[in-house]
């Protein structure tokens, strides 16, 4: 007998398969639209963008580009066309429940690509979901997948690949690459020996590794070893402390995290930070700050009081983990909360400083951690990027051209150009005037499939109506 949620998954997947098939024609045309070049910030007005199959067939002046009679034509006067958005840190393939709930939410928010960041789901199953989306068998954002976490001898999460020795690290790289994963995600408990075993083998195999910075490895060492991206700003404030060696020794002995945070902030050395940022630039070490979750943890009480309407899209089994009684990472002590809030403000400052130094940034949310909503929170992340000092264009780049550069996909994605894959978002207002305008979505095109506003609302309504055991406000 099938569990109720399994029936729901089948129903939702069937529904999101059907929506674009009903609406899609052979060709799609947006006429009289303003096309945003996310590389330069130039906006080309009164353009026609013609889509055929999965690709952009033509981009040109509406006075010149001919729209075939058979095409589905949409007059987009006063609207702005941008590339599809990427969330570069999600956990949507944690189990069999999440894709059917998360995929519609991603697409409804213009997120046409995600970098999956590990979980208990086996590599073969993650790869199957990736390939089903790529083939069109399942409608969802294109996926880049790592397989399970690679962690130390006492993994935080079930299903993780345990590594202790350098040889263990080498085998982890070989097994994930052989399985067809796109990269390897390192977790916090990996030993120093295993970490450098991973680094050496990854370089030899030309297989990217990303993720946390293990406790036994400095963030500078991670950059020098070739870790391609660092998540959550891990290790940066520790390295930048004038007492970093003392604090690291205390940390390894189990120092109270609140005390550590305060001491890191009190001893922050801008000169050391500048040296580190220059190293990131030299080694092309990308940063995914995940400011949404960095904000949510110390401000959980305020977020819970907000009665966020997006809760209706999330399983209660997920939101039940969003409180301190379940998740030890959620502090309740006022002194600790004050310290964490102070830490977040410093992290925002650090993001601005890194960006000013030329460090490459990407937007990622860590969804579905507390108040990190699939799709919706990517727009929260862009807002935090602007608060950290980026311009709206620079923030938009962290979710469009930057992820595409990171993934080596600039020939096929990331800009609104002839010959590129048609992953696009049509907006009601100019995102370069206000980054909040990325929320004002009129239509989404995912691999050439058109989701107009009615279809997007249908995806949202379907999830809200059918999520079993959903959270309530």
DRENZADO-668235 format. One line per 10 residues: number of its first residue (from 1); their letters; for each residue x, y, z of C-alpha. Coordinates in steps of 0.05 Angstrom, whole numbers. Layout:
<pts>
NUM	A	X/Y/Z  ...
</pts>
This chain:
<pts>
1	XXXXXXXXXX	0/0/0  27/68/-20  38/121/32  -5/184/22  54/227/5  76/178/-49  8/186/-83  15/261/-76  84/260/-109  57/221/-169
11	XXXXXXXXXX	-2/269/-176  41/332/-172  93/306/-221  38/289/-269  8/358/-261  73/396/-272  88/353/-333  20/370/-362  20/446/-352  72/466/-404
21	XXXXXXXXXX	49/413/-454  -19/447/-456  9/517/-463  70/506/-506  71/515/-581  129/500/-629  153/571/-622  146/626/-570  157/701/-582  164/757/-532
31	XXXXXXXXXX	154/822/-571  170/894/-552  208/870/-491  267/903/-456  325/853/-455  373/858/-396  446/842/-409  469/815/-341  542/822/-361  543/896/-375
41	XXXXXXXXXX	478/922/-346  457/948/-414  383/944/-429  359/937/-501  288/964/-509  234/942/-558  264/875/-575  234/810/-599  260/745/-571  239/683/-611
51	XXXXXXXXXX	244/615/-580  242/550/-619  247/483/-583  293/490/-524  334/548/-553  332/622/-568  326/626/-643  330/702/-651  341/766/-611  331/831/-646
61	XXXXXXXXXX	292/895/-656  217/885/-658  218/925/-723  263/873/-756  250/803/-726  193/766/-760  146/727/-715  118/665/-749  42/660/-749  45/593/-714
71	XXXXXXXXXX	85/621/-655  54/635/-587  65/711/-586  64/752/-522  66/828/-524  116/845/-470  115/921/-473  139/951/-407  169/884/-385  240/861/-375
81	XXXXXXXXXX	272/795/-397  329/765/-356  364/697/-357  335/643/-312  359/646/-239  403/596/-203  402/577/-129  471/549/-117  459/517/-49  396/475/-41
91	XXXXXXXXXX	376/408/-11  317/388/-55  339/316/-66  342/298/8  288/245/0  233/223/-48  184/274/-20  219/339/-36  225/342/-112  150/342/-124
101	XXXXXXXXXX	140/398/-73  203/439/-87  208/436/-163  143/475/-176  164/527/-124  231/537/-157  200/547/-226  144/592/-200  199/638/-173  241/639/-236
111	XXXXXXXXXX	293/591/-210  309/549/-271  373/518/-244  398/493/-176  462/464/-148  442/407/-103  488/405/-41  482/335/-14  440/293/32  421/222/48
121	XXXXXXXXXX	395/206/-22  443/159/-58  483/186/-116  446/141/-166  379/170/-145  404/241/-149  432/228/-218  366/197/-239  328/260/-219  379/303/-255
131	XXXXXXXXXX	374/263/-319  298/260/-317  295/336/-314  347/342/-369  307/295/-414  241/331/-401  210/270/-367  202/312/-303  190/387/-304  237/423/-256
141	XXXXXXXXXX	300/465/-252  362/437/-284  403/401/-231  476/396/-214  487/340/-163  542/315/-116  515/250/-87  517/243/-11  559/286/36  631/265/45
151	XXXXXXXXXX	643/269/120  688/243/175  683/179/216  622/205/254  578/236/200  525/288/219  476/261/168  455/189/149  479/162/83  544/203/83
161	XXXXXXXXXX	608/174/54  656/165/112  729/183/101  787/181/149  851/169/110  879/199/47  862/135/11  790/141/34  788/211/4  816/186/-62
171	XXXXXXXXXX	764/130/-65  708/179/-50  728/221/-110  735/160/-155  668/130/-134  628/194/-143  659/210/-209  648/139/-234  575/142/-211  564/204/-254
181	XXXXXXXXXX	560/258/-200  579/329/-221  623/345/-161  639/326/-89  613/361/-27  660/362/33  629/365/102  657/392/167  682/328/200  730/306/145
191	XXXXXXXXXX	800/294/172  860/333/148  890/271/115  826/253/80  815/325/57  882/330/22  871/260/-6  807/287/-37  842/350/-62  899/312/-96
201	XXXXXXXXXX	853/262/-130  802/314/-150  856/354/-185  882/292/-220  812/271/-242  790/343/-259  731/333/-213  708/394/-173  702/392/-98  666/444/-57
211	XXXXXXXXXX	631/453/9  647/464/82  717/477/109  733/420/156  755/438/227  824/410/215  836/452/152  845/527/147  804/565/96  869/591/65
221	XXXXXXXXXX	893/519/58  826/500/26  835/555/-25  907/533/-41  885/460/-45  835/477/-101  768/475/-65  725/509/-117  673/541/-72  667/554/3
231	XXXXXXXXXX	597/554/33  569/595/91  632/640/98  664/582/136  733/596/165  737/668/142  727/704/207  772/654/244  829/664/194  819/740/197
241	XXXXXXXXXX	827/743/273  891/772/301  889/713/349  870/660/299  920/608/323  897/614/396  823/612/376  834/552/331  867/514/389  809/532/434
251	XXXXXXXXXX	759/512/381  792/443/374  786/436/449  711/450/445  706/524/459  636/551/468  613/577/400  584/641/430  651/657/462  687/641/398
261	XXXXXXXXXX	641/686/357  652/745/404  727/736/404  731/730/328  692/794/321  732/831/374  798/811/342  779/819/268  840/843/230  822/878/163
271	XXXXXXXXXX	894/868/138  891/793/148  822/791/115  849/830/56  906/779/48  855/723/49  810/756/-2  870/766/-49  884/691/-42  812/675/-61
281	XXXXXXXXXX	819/718/-123  886/687/-142  860/616/-134  790/630/-162  758/606/-98  684/624/-103  641/642/-43  568/623/-30  551/662/34  480/635/42
291	XXXXXXXXXX	460/699/78  388/676/82  404/621/132  458/662/166  403/713/180  349/663/198  384/628/256  393/689/302  328/721/279  285/658/285
301	XXXXXXXXXX	239/687/338  223/747/296  212/704/234  165/658/273  125/718/295  118/744/224  67/690/204  102/683/137  50/665/84  100/621/48
311	XXXXXXXXXX	93/569/104  32/542/68  79/511/16  122/473/65  112/405/99  100/409/173  152/354/181  203/404/155  180/464/195  178/422/258
321	XXXXXXXXXX	254/421/252  256/497/249  256/506/324  306/501/381  273/440/413  294/398/353  353/435/323  409/449/371  436/502/323  376/546/342
331	XXXXXXXXXX	397/585/404  348/614/455  394/647/505  388/723/496  463/733/503  477/681/449  424/711/403  455/779/411  523/750/393  494/715/332
341	XXXXXXXXXX	460/778/308  526/815/315  560/759/277  510/765/220  521/840/213  596/827/209  585/773/157  546/822/115  604/870/120  653/815/100
351	XXXXXXXXXX	612/798/38  615/870/17  690/872/29  702/808/-10  661/834/-68  700/899/-67  765/858/-69  742/819/-131  722/754/-98  669/718/-139
361	XXXXXXXXXX	602/708/-105  542/663/-120  472/665/-90  451/605/-49  398/597/4  410/529/39  336/514/30  298/483/66  334/503/129  293/550/175
371	XXXXXXXXXX	256/603/135  294/586/72  236/573/24  248/536/-42  248/588/-98  221/646/-56  284/654/-14  330/662/-74  299/732/-79  312/742/-4
381	XXXXXXXXXX	385/724/-17  391/775/-73  362/827/-26  415/810/26  469/816/-27  446/888/-42  445/903/33  517/878/36  538/930/-14  527/900/-83
391	XXXXXXXXXX	488/939/-136  424/907/-162  462/887/-225  518/855/-185  468/818/-141  432/793/-204  498/768/-231  506/723/-169  445/684/-192  454/686/-267
401	XXXXXXXXXX	521/694/-303  565/678/-242  536/608/-230  539/593/-304  613/614/-306  627/572/-244  594/511/-277  629/522/-345  563/532/-381  572/601/-411
411	XXXXXXXXXX	566/574/-482  495/550/-470  465/589/-412  467/653/-371  449/708/-422  391/725/-468  426/711/-534  413/674/-599  432/601/-594  429/597/-518
421	XXXXXXXXXX	382/550/-481  317/585/-466  318/591/-391  286/659/-381  246/701/-333  198/757/-355  191/812/-303  140/868/-294  193/918/-273  267/934/-281
431	XXXXXXXXXX	310/891/-234  369/939/-242  328/995/-209  308/951/-151  329/879/-139  261/867/-107  233/870/-178  259/800/-190  198/778/-151  151/810/-201
441	XXXXXXXXXX	148/751/-248  100/750/-308  126/687/-342  182/635/-338  212/595/-394  248/532/-373  286/495/-429  238/526/-479  174/510/-440  131/570/-427
451	XXXXXXXXXX	97/580/-359  54/642/-362  27/675/-299  -34/630/-298  9/568/-303  57/593/-249  -2/608/-202  -27/538/-217  39/508/-194  36/547/-130
461	XXXXXXXXXX	-37/531/-117  -24/458/-131  31/454/-78  -9/495/-27  -70/451/-36  -37/384/-37  24/385/9  7/333/62  15/357/133  34/427/110
471	XXX	53/480/160  1/530/183  8/603/199
</pts>
